[in-house]
Amino acid sequence: MLDSRQIYFVNQIVEYIVHNGIMKDLSVLQESPFTDQGSIVEIFTDVSVWMGIRKVIDTINANAAA
């Protein structure tokens, strides 16, 4: 279960992908609005949760390129 900060972060990823089609450059995750509630390390203290989200981003990017 995601907490409110994690949900905010994921929603920002969704908005970014809706507007840009893909998220090829993950360095944008170190900028606002993604960092408005904290850094990735602060928000996702359980690395496995972040890795699951990262895998979904990679899958979306791969599907967009296919």
N, C-alpha and C positions, 0 to 999 in steps of 0.2 A: 504494500500500500504506500502510495506517495504522500508526502506531507504537502502543505500549501506552497512552500518555496519550490519544491520539486515540480509540482504541477505548473506553477508559473513558468519555470524554466522550460519544461516540455512544451507548454503552449507557445512560448517564444520561438522554439525550434519549428513548430508547426507553422506559425505565421511566416517565418523566414522562408521555409520551403514552399509554401503556397505562393509567395511573392516572387521567388527566384527559381523555382523548379527543382533545385538541388541544393545541397550544402557541401560543396566540394572543399572549401577552405574552412576547416574547423577552428581556425584562429579567431574567427568572428565570435566564437563562444566566450572569448576573454574580454569582450567589449560590452558596452551597454546596448541593448536592454538585458542581455543575458546575465550580466553581473550585477544588475540592480538589487538583487536579493542575496548576493554573495557569490563567491567563486565556485567553480565546479567542485573543488575539493571540500569547500564548506557546505555546499548544498547536498552533495552525494557522499556522505561519510562511508556508506557501503559501496565500495568500488564495483561490485558485481551489478548493482542497479545501473550505474553509469555505463558499464560495459554493454549491458542489454540495450540501453538507449543508443549507444554508439553503433551497435550492430544493426539496429533498425535504420539509422541514418545511412549506413553503408549500403544496406539493401535498397533503400529508396534511390540512392545515387546510381547503383548498378542497374536498377530497372529503368531509370530515366535514360541511361546510356545505351540500353539494348534496343 
